Amino acid sequence: MPKPKAPVLTPDQKARAIDQRNKEARKGLRGVARLNAKTVADAEARVARHFGLAELTPPKPKGGTR
């Protein structure tokens, strides 16, 4: 069976896709942060943050101390 071809993206579409991916990564919606959501409350807080429901969002921890 032939492998399906990836859609051909214009440079503009590609840049937009990368921007979106980076934005999601900053929000912690991808990768490790998503896989390591240990509690339901954690997951709910991330969903609330994603939809901009500030009243449901606990304060974010500050970044590392490098």
N, C-alpha and C positions, 0 to 999 in steps of 0.2 A: 504494500500500500504506500503510495507516495506521501511524503511528509507535507502537511499543509504549509503554504507559504505565508510568511508574516506579512501583514498589510504594509504597503509602501506609504510611509509618512513623509509629508513635506517637512522641511527644516522647521517651519513654524509650529506644526503639530507636534514634532518631536520635542521642541523646546518647551511647549506647554505641558506635555506629558511628564517631562523631567521636573519641571517646576511643581507640578501637582504631587509627584512622588516625594520631592524634597519637603514640601509643605506637610504632607502626611507624616513623614519621618520625624519632622520637628515636633509635631503634635504627639508623637509616640503612638500612632495608630498602626504602625507597621512593625514587622520583625520582632525583636526581643521583647519590647514593651507589650506588644499585643499577646505574645505567647506566654508571658510571665504574669499576666493579670491574675493574681493569686486568689482574690476574693470577688464575690459578686459586687460588693460595694465599689471596689476598684474599677470593675468593668462599667458599672453604672455611672461612676464619676467621669470616666473617659467618654462615655456616650453623651452625657450631659454637656461636657465641655465641647464635644464635637458639634452639638446643636446649639451651642451658645446659651445654655441655661445656667447663668452664673449663680443663681440662688441654690442650685443643686450641687455646685462644684466646690469641693473643699479647697483650701488654699494650696497652690502648687508648692512643692518643696523647692528651695533655692538650688541653684546649680552646684557643681563640685567646687572644691576649694583648691584649685590648682594655681 
